């Protein structure tokens, strides 16, 4: 049986957990973040849901709608990390932040999370210089209670360099990413957290959002873009985040009407799907280079055939 859809958040098909639960609604969203390279700054993007409490309470506390953030790699991991950009999921309609923390009655869990990463070329139309790294990592930490703060470790070292050293992140040239995007799916990191249903909470408008702890449920997807270009030439990148949420709505009649009972997946089938997404992720990153080369060859062949004059 082809289980490639099981953890693909761009695919609206849904594989339920291996345990029976109460009825719920399944919704797929696609969110987009675009950013540019810098000649003086290493940038790191982390795609991962964030929880409200610090790490010691992350198994019990509510979840936020922040799904991805972009950081300056030179920032020290502590309780005051300023993100360069933020991306929120529309699961609770992305309400505006206020001076007070907000709490919501919607209960949900993020079932699938996927990323499509591509290069959109340069602002000058020139050959895109530089490279980027992407991959999934079992876990990373941030915030006041992280080891990064205790040791004054910067983001580039803790989230990118260390992951590259052990093979979690793979390198792609900007040109290769402009020819064909890389698509990567997150796998389960910690079962208890992954299966847990949580309420939603939003920080205040003045909170240090970059220091909100990562949820330990799904493996974070990390994208590292080393400094590249010059003062006048920048490389444009696009991160498309697919999400499949399971949700319950106690105070919304319309949404409650969409909830239905999902039969549990047979445990053996579920475990094969979990194992498959881990293996496929490595294969995608290892073989993406060949796929990109093939795409270039196909484009070149098509262009050559179009250039040949038709003969009766």
C-alpha angles and dihedrals in degrees: 000000000000107000097173091116095056097092099017106116091192088063115079093209113108130214108197123219121272090254130070114248138173118283118288143169124251117213131176122208134182119206126183134208123182125190140162133234121249131220090216105031136064109217128207125191119195118196107198138113116260128223126216101233129058120269095277091062100032093108092061108026130092124270129238128222093242107120103168140011135187120219142188103249091220093064115111116239105248142111096294107053111153111211119219092215136003132207122199130194118237091226091117095025094264098266118202116266116249138193089270130057113258128217127197133199096220110113118206149152128208105240101178135014125185136170133207110197122191143160117237094196128248132310089244098048092245127135104289110248128209134027142254137216128221137175147118122271127200092234143335130184139218139169140061096315098047126115087236091070093046092053097033091239118172124229096249092056098042101038104027115020095044091048092049090050093059095040101254094122122051128202126241128177117241089240092055091050090051090054095049131359122234116237118200132178126209120235130212112281105179119011099208094052093040093057095042121110114220140187119236126249131175127208123233121273090255097047121120093252094177090065097053106124121254117248109248094216104091128026110264115244109224126199119189121191113186118212112284142157127033139268092286102030122064132172116234119220131187126204115193113191119201118199134184112196130190109207144175123205116201096177105035114081094192094052092042089058090061094056114106140172114267118200116232119258115243106264095235091052091047093051091049089053092050091049091045096056090052093051095042090051091059092045092051092053094043096046100034090095092060091045091052092049090050091051091052091049092050091051091049092049092049091050091049092051091050090052093055111094115240115253121207 
